[in-house]
Amino acid sequence: MESRFAWLLARYCLDLQPGQTVLIEAEPAALPLLEALHEVVLQCGAYPIVQLFPAAVSRPFFMLGEAWLDRPPKPQMQLMEQVDASLRIESAQNPLELSEVPPARIAQFEAGWRPYKRMRARKRWCLTLYPTAGYAQQAGMSTTGFRAFVERALYLDRPDPIAAWHELSAFQAALIERLHKVKEIRIQADETDLRLSVEGRTWINSDGKRNMPSGEVFTSPLEASVEGPVRFNLPVVVAGQRVEGVRLVFRAGRVVEASAQTGEEYLLKMLEADPGARCLGEVGIGTNFGITHPTGLILYDEKIGGTVHLALGQSYPETGGTNTSSIHWDLILDLRRGGRLLADGEVLQEDGRFVGL
């Protein structure tokens, strides 16, 4: 799998060209993929710069980093400034390694390292995940079973994975064509009746160029338009924190009520990160039906065909969104459990199945 995975990342996601440099950030568990990437990147004529075990994802960093939580070191910033592209490989042996880190420190880091993230966003970038035993355990699968699951999600089980991603891109283009003139999206499900305006905003076709796996279309809602309650029925693990049963109520675009069955302290701390953290920066519709069941991993679960996700915090400027925040946190609602998505009052998706596409 590693060779095909590396080829997909270098050739399709990053489209590396001769003479370019790419910063690859990963943890030691991803070494088999890093070895394959080293070869493929050089075959592209590009040069790989590998940062193994980056400090800013480690428990010691959050517990002992102190002043470094407030600012990235200059060499790290200069490195990101100099490279042509970056690839971040989530590859934790234990996804809950940061579970004992106080949420306030994570919020401090998110704010302090915002310039680094902005620098990354100005270049070609991609985020992916390597199937470690820890992620398999979190997903409730054997390591072998999780590797097979990842292969299907990435379309690496297809004869031509890149052709498969082009097919998904075409489907998503048709979905965006339908959404282009839509003014209001309404999400209905158990304990959920949320309305938001997308009039004049641009929908983005996320077809594997930034996230791998991908499979979503997304935009930013009009900042003051979000109204109503929403209850997210899929758990997520973020920064080592397990959060589930999140319920939010929006009024005039801002969260006015918030609770969670698990991880409520983390939720409330993130909402206080800055003024923009209580607003929505994104609404996304999952289209990847190769991902069949939830894992607790946001990168995968937000792409599940038949789900919708809403992100608190920073919006994407290319969509026309103007909300700014140090956080961008996706929360996921599975509509396959008796929900539906309406576009200007017409059913776009019901029980996780698209209507008319």
C-alpha positions in Angstrom: 0.0 0.0 0.0 2.8 2.5 0.9 4.2 2.8 -2.6 0.8 3.5 -4.2 -0.1 5.9 -1.3 3.2 7.8 -1.8 2.6 8.0 -5.5 -0.9 9.4 -5.0 0.4 12.0 -2.5 3.3 13.2 -4.6 1.8 13.0 -8.1 -1.8 13.8 -7.6 -2.2 15.7 -4.3 0.9 17.9 -4.4 1.7 17.6 -8.2 5.4 18.0 -7.4 7.6 19.3 -10.2 11.4 19.2 -10.8 13.3 21.6 -8.7 10.7 22.0 -6.0 11.1 21.3 -2.3 8.5 19.8 0.0 8.4 19.7 3.8 7.0 16.4 5.1 6.0 16.4 8.8 5.2 13.0 10.4 5.8 10.9 13.5 8.0 7.7 13.6 5.1 5.3 13.0 4.8 6.6 9.4 8.3 5.5 8.5 7.2 2.9 5.9 5.3 5.6 4.1 8.2 8.1 4.5 10.6 5.7 2.9 8.3 5.3 -0.1 7.8 9.1 -0.3 11.5 9.7 -0.3 11.8 7.7 -3.5 8.7 9.0 -5.2 9.5 12.6 -4.5 13.0 12.3 -5.9 11.5 10.5 -9.0 9.4 13.7 -9.5 12.6 15.7 -9.5 11.7 17.4 -6.2 13.6 17.4 -2.9 12.0 16.0 0.3 12.7 17.7 3.7 11.5 15.3 6.4 10.7 16.5 9.9 10.3 13.4 12.0 8.4 13.7 15.3 7.6 17.4 15.0 7.6 19.0 18.5 4.3 20.8 18.1 2.3 17.6 18.1 3.9 16.0 21.2 2.8 15.8 24.8 6.2 17.2 26.1 5.7 20.2 23.9 2.3 21.1 25.4 3.4 20.3 28.9 6.9 21.9 28.8 7.0 24.2 25.8 5.9 27.3 27.8 6.8 30.3 25.6 6.9 28.2 22.4 3.1 27.8 22.8 2.8 31.5 22.0 5.0 31.6 18.9 6.7 29.2 16.4 10.5 29.4 16.4 12.0 31.5 13.6 13.8 28.5 11.9 10.4 26.7 11.7 8.8 29.7 10.2 11.7 30.2 7.8 11.6 26.6 6.7 7.9 26.8 5.9 8.5 30.1 4.1 11.2 28.6 1.9 9.6 25.3 0.7 7.2 25.1 -2.3 4.8 22.7 -0.7 4.1 20.8 2.6 2.6 17.5 3.6 1.5 16.7 7.1 1.0 13.0 7.9 -1.0 12.4 11.1 0.6 9.2 12.4 0.2 9.0 16.2 0.8 5.7 17.9 -1.7 6.8 20.5 -4.4 9.2 19.3 -5.2 10.1 23.0 -1.6 11.0 23.9 -2.7 14.7 24.5 -5.8 13.8 26.5 -4.2 15.1 29.8 -3.1 18.4 28.3 -5.2 21.2 29.7 -7.5 22.6 27.0 -6.2 26.1 27.8 -2.8 25.2 26.6 -4.2 23.8 23.3 -6.1 27.0 22.8 -2.9 29.0 23.6 -1.0 27.0 20.9 -3.8 27.4 18.3 -3.6 31.2 18.7 0.2 31.4 19.0 0.9 29.3 15.9 -1.6 31.0 13.7 1.1 32.7 11.6 2.7 29.3 10.8 -0.7 28.0 9.7 -1.2 31.0 7.5 2.2 30.5 6.0 1.3 26.9 5.2 -2.0 27.9 3.7 -0.4 30.2 1.2 1.4 27.3 -0.5 0.4 23.9 -1.9 -0.4 21.7 1.1 -1.9 18.4 1.9 -3.0 16.6 5.1 -3.3 12.9 5.3 -3.2 10.1 7.9 -1.1 6.9 8.1 -3.0 3.8 9.5 -1.3 3.2 12.8 -2.4 0.6 15.4 -3.6 3.4 17.6 -6.0 4.8 15.0 -7.2 1.2 14.2 -8.0 0.7 17.9 -9.8 4.1 18.0 -11.9 3.0 15.0 -12.7 -0.3 16.6 -10.9 -2.4 14.0 -7.9 -4.7 13.7 -4.7 -3.1 12.3 -5.1 -5.2 9.1 -8.8 -4.3 8.8 -8.1 -0.6 9.3 -5.4 -0.7 6.6 -7.9 -2.2 4.2 -10.4 0.5 5.2 -7.9 3.2 4.5 -7.1 1.7 1.1 -10.8 1.9 0.1 -11.1 5.4 1.4 -8.1 6.5 -0.7 -9.3 4.6 -3.7 -6.0 2.7 -3.6 -8.1 -0.5 -4.1 -9.1 0.7 -7.6 -7.1 -0.1 -10.8 -6.4 3.6 -11.3 -6.8 5.6 -8.1 -6.3 9.0 -9.9 -9.0 8.2 -12.4 -11.3 7.4 -9.5 -10.6 10.8 -7.9 -11.3 12.5 -11.2 -14.7 10.7 -11.3 -15.5 11.9 -7.8 -14.4 15.4 -8.8 -16.9 15.4 -11.7 -19.7 14.2 -9.4 -18.9 17.0 -7.0 -18.8 19.6 -9.8 -22.4 18.6 -10.7 -23.4 19.0 -7.1 -21.8 22.4 -6.9 -23.6 23.4 -10.1 -26.9 22.6 -8.3 -25.8 24.5 -5.2 -24.5 27.5 -7.1 -27.8 29.5 -7.0 -29.0 28.2 -3.6 -29.7 30.9 -1.0 -30.5 28.8 2.1 -29.4 25.4 3.4 -31.5 23.7 6.1 -30.4 20.7 8.0 -33.0 18.6 9.8 -32.3 15.6 12.0 -32.9 14.5 15.6 -32.7 17.6 17.8 -31.6 19.5 14.8 -33.3 22.2 12.7 -30.6 24.6 11.5 -30.9 27.2 8.8 -28.0 29.1 7.2 -27.6 31.4 4.2 -25.0 30.7 1.5 -26.2 33.3 -1.0 -23.3 34.7 -2.9 -20.8 32.3 -1.4 -18.5 30.1 -3.5 -18.7 26.3 -3.1 -15.3 24.5 -3.3 -14.8 21.1 -4.9 -12.5 19.2 -2.4 -11.3 16.3 -4.6 -8.1 15.2 -2.9 -5.8 18.1 -3.5 -5.7 19.2 0.1 -7.0 16.3 2.1 -6.4 12.7 1.4 -8.8 11.1 1.6 -11.2 13.8 0.5 -14.7 13.8 -0.9 -16.7 16.9 0.1 -18.0 20.2 -1.2 -17.9 23.1 1.2 -18.5 26.8 1.6 -18.8 29.4 4.3 -22.2 30.5 5.5 -23.1 34.2 5.8 -21.7 35.0 9.2 -24.9 36.3 10.9 -27.3 34.0 9.1 -27.0 30.7 11.2 -30.1 30.0 13.3 -31.4 27.1 15.3 -30.3 24.0 17.2 -28.0 21.2 16.0 -26.9 18.0 17.7 -23.8 16.3 16.3 -24.2 12.5 16.5 -20.7 11.4 15.6 -17.9 11.6 18.2 -14.5 13.1 17.3 -11.0 13.0 18.8 -9.2 16.3 18.4 -5.9 17.2 20.1 -6.2 14.0 22.1 -9.6 15.0 23.4 -12.6 12.8 22.8 -15.7 14.9 22.3 -19.2 13.5 21.7 -22.8 14.4 22.0 -22.2 18.1 21.2 -25.3 20.3 21.1 -25.2 23.9 20.0 -27.8 26.6 19.5 -27.2 29.5 17.2 -28.8 32.9 17.2 -27.8 35.6 14.6 -24.8 33.5 13.6 -23.3 32.9 17.1 -23.3 30.0 19.5 -25.5 31.0 22.5 -25.9 27.6 24.1 -23.3 24.7 24.1 -23.0 21.4 25.8 -21.4 18.0 25.3 -21.9 14.5 26.8 -18.1 14.0 26.7 -15.4 16.6 26.5 -17.6 19.6 27.5 -14.6 21.4 29.1 -12.7 21.2 25.9 -15.7 22.4 23.9 -16.3 25.4 26.1 -12.7 26.4 26.2 -12.5 26.3 22.3 -15.6 28.5 22.1 -13.8 31.1 24.3 -10.6 31.0 22.2 -11.5 34.3 20.5 -14.6 36.2 19.2 -14.7 34.2 15.9 -14.8 30.8 17.6 -18.5 31.0 18.3 -19.3 31.5 14.6 -19.4 29.0 11.7 -16.6 29.2 9.3 -17.7 26.2 7.1 -20.5 24.0 6.0 -19.5 20.9 4.2 -21.3 18.0 2.5 -19.6 14.6 2.5 -19.6 12.6 -0.8 -17.0 9.7 -0.3 -19.1 6.5 -0.2 -15.9 4.5 0.0 -15.8 5.5 3.7 -18.6 3.4 5.1 -18.6 3.9 8.9 -17.3 6.4 11.4 -13.9 6.2 13.0 -13.7 9.2 15.3 -11.1 10.7 13.0 -12.3 14.0 11.6 -10.2 13.7 8.4 -12.2 10.6 7.5 -15.6 11.0 9.1 -16.3 14.5 7.6 -16.0 12.9 4.1 -18.5 10.1 4.7 -21.1 10.1 2.0 -24.4 11.0 3.7 -23.0 13.4 6.3 -22.7 17.1 6.8 -20.1 18.9 8.9 -20.0 22.4 10.4 -16.7 24.0 11.4 -16.5 26.5 14.3 -14.0 29.3 13.7 -11.9 30.3 10.7 -13.6 30.4 7.3 -11.9 29.8 4.0 -11.3 33.2 2.2 -11.7 31.5 -1.2 -15.4 30.8 -0.4 -16.1 34.5 0.4 -16.2 33.9 4.2 -14.9 36.6 6.5 -14.9 35.0 9.9 -11.5 34.9 11.5 -10.4 32.7 14.4 -7.4 30.7 15.7 -9.5 27.5 15.5 -11.2 25.6 12.8 -13.0 22.6 14.3 -15.2 20.3 12.3 -18.2 18.7 14.0 -20.1 16.0 12.1 -23.7 15.1 11.7 -24.6 11.7 10.1 -27.8 12.2 8.1 -28.0 8.5 7.3 -29.8 8.0 10.6 -33.0 9.8 9.5 -31.9 13.2 8.5 -32.2 15.4 5.4 -30.6 18.4 3.7 -32.8 21.0 2.1 -31.6 23.5 -0.5 -34.1 26.4 -0.8 -36.8 24.1 0.5 -36.1 21.3 -2.0 -34.7 18.0 -0.7 -31.1 17.6 -1.7 -30.3 14.6 0.4 -32.5 12.3 2.5 -31.3 9.5 4.8 -27.8 10.0 3.4 -28.8 9.6 -0.3 -28.6 12.4 -2.8 -31.8 13.2 -4.6 -31.7 14.0 -8.3 -28.0 13.5 -8.8 
